[in-house]
Amino acid sequence: MSCSRMEKKILGFVDGRLKEGERLEMEKHLLACAACQLRVNEFRAVSVLLDELPMIEPSAAFDVRVNARVAAEPAKQSWWAWFTPSPRVAFAASMLLLATVWIGSRTGTENPLTAGDIDNIDQNMSVLENYDVISDFAPLSELPPPVQADEAGDTNQNQQM
């Protein structure tokens, strides 16, 4: 048995709670390993010291005091208690419902698209599909500003001088 497995079973061995096969395996390991034997002896010494301590008996009123403290603790509310209506929650819910109904009723008053509108949209769809590319075409922003016709004449005159 390895020492790491031994560490896990020391308390059971000291207290006598191991099965017969495990106990014999532990004893065999202890004969060969002085470090583990020292560890077992330390645990036995601690166990003897703890056995020498006097048992502390609780007072006669201990149970009564514990039960009184448990009864004094506030009862935990169930998760359903969160749904109990309060005036603020009821008001907020009614305003939300009112806003939803109002917005829903307004969308029906708009004029629906006619067949002519749909045909016009279908005809211009290719232009609309390319609008995003054209509107944000970065190379166009790098071009110099166009030269006006008047300025072009002035620049030619300046170059000739």
C-alpha positions in Angstrom: 0.0 0.0 0.0 1.3 3.4 -0.9 1.8 6.1 1.7 -0.8 8.4 0.0 -3.5 5.7 0.3 -2.3 5.2 3.9 -3.0 8.8 4.7 -6.6 8.5 3.8 -7.1 5.5 6.1 -5.1 6.5 9.2 -8.1 7.7 11.2 -10.2 4.6 10.4 -7.2 2.5 11.5 -6.7 4.4 14.8 -10.4 4.3 15.6 -10.7 0.6 14.6 -13.3 1.2 11.9 -11.4 -0.5 9.1 -12.4 -3.9 7.7 -10.3 -6.9 8.5 -8.5 -7.0 5.1 -7.8 -3.2 5.2 -6.5 -3.4 8.7 -4.1 -6.3 7.9 -2.9 -4.4 4.8 -2.3 -1.3 7.0 -0.4 -3.3 9.6 1.8 -4.8 6.9 2.6 -1.3 5.5 3.3 0.0 9.0 6.0 -2.7 9.6 7.8 -1.5 6.5 7.3 2.3 6.7 8.6 4.2 9.7 7.1 7.5 8.6 3.6 6.2 8.4 4.1 4.4 11.7 5.2 7.7 13.3 2.1 9.3 11.8 -0.2 6.6 13.3 1.4 7.0 16.7 0.8 10.8 16.6 -2.9 10.2 15.8 -3.1 7.7 18.6 -1.6 10.3 21.0 -4.1 12.9 20.0 -6.9 10.4 20.4 -5.8 9.6 23.9 -5.6 13.3 24.8 -9.1 13.8 23.5 -10.4 10.9 25.4 -9.0 12.4 28.6 -11.0 15.6 28.2 -14.1 15.7 30.3 -17.4 15.4 28.5 -19.3 18.7 28.6 -22.9 18.2 29.4 -25.4 20.8 28.1 -27.5 22.6 30.6 -31.1 21.4 31.2 -32.5 24.5 29.4 -30.3 24.1 26.4 -33.0 22.4 24.3 -35.5 25.0 25.3 -33.1 27.9 24.4 -32.3 26.4 21.0 -35.9 25.8 20.2 -36.8 29.4 21.2 -34.0 30.8 19.0 -35.2 28.7 16.1 -38.8 29.8 16.6 -37.6 33.5 16.8 -35.9 33.2 13.3 -38.1 34.8 10.6 -39.8 32.2 8.5 -38.4 31.9 5.0 -40.9 33.1 2.4 -41.6 30.9 -0.5 -40.7 32.0 -4.0 -44.4 32.6 -4.5 -44.3 35.4 -1.9 -42.5 37.6 -4.5 -45.6 37.6 -6.7 -47.9 38.9 -4.0 -49.3 42.1 -5.4 -48.2 45.4 -3.8 -49.5 48.7 -4.9 -46.3 49.6 -6.7 -46.1 46.3 -8.6 -49.8 46.5 -9.5 -49.4 50.1 -10.8 -46.3 49.2 -12.8 -48.0 46.2 -14.3 -51.1 48.2 -15.3 -49.0 51.0 -16.9 -47.0 48.4 -18.9 -50.3 46.8 -20.1 -51.7 50.2 -21.0 -48.6 51.1 -23.0 -48.6 47.8 -24.8 -52.2 48.2 -25.8 -51.7 51.8 -26.9 -48.7 50.9 -29.0 -50.5 47.9 -30.5 -53.5 49.9 -31.5 -51.4 52.6 -33.2 -49.6 50.2 -35.6 -52.9 49.3 -37.2 -53.8 52.9 -38.2 -50.9 53.3 -40.6 -51.6 52.9 -44.3 -50.6 49.5 -45.6 -48.5 49.2 -48.7 -50.3 49.0 -52.0 -49.4 46.8 -54.9 -47.9 49.8 -56.7 -45.7 50.5 -53.7 -44.5 46.9 -53.6 -43.7 47.0 -57.4 -41.7 50.2 -56.9 -39.7 48.7 -54.1 -39.0 45.5 -56.2 -37.8 47.7 -59.1 -35.4 49.7 -56.9 -34.2 46.7 -54.8 -30.9 46.4 -56.6 -30.1 50.0 -55.8 -31.2 49.6 -52.2 -29.1 46.5 -51.8 -25.9 48.4 -52.9 -26.8 51.5 -50.9 -24.8 50.3 -47.8 -21.7 49.7 -49.9 -21.9 53.0 -51.7 -22.8 55.1 -48.6 -19.8 53.8 -46.6 -17.2 53.4 -49.4 -13.9 54.3 -47.7 -11.8 54.9 -50.8 -14.1 57.7 -51.8 -13.2 59.6 -48.6 -9.5 59.5 -49.5 -10.0 61.4 -52.9 -9.1 65.1 -53.0 -12.0 67.5 -53.2 -13.1 68.3 -56.7 -11.6 71.4 -58.3 -14.1 74.2 -59.4 -13.8 75.5 -62.9 -12.9 79.0 -61.7 -10.2 77.7 -59.5 -8.8 75.6 -62.3 -8.3 78.7 -64.5 -6.6 80.6 -61.6 -4.2 77.7 -60.9 -3.2 77.5 -64.6 -2.5 81.3 -64.6 -0.4 81.0 -61.5 1.6 78.1 -63.0 2.4 80.1 -66.1 3.8 83.1 -64.2 
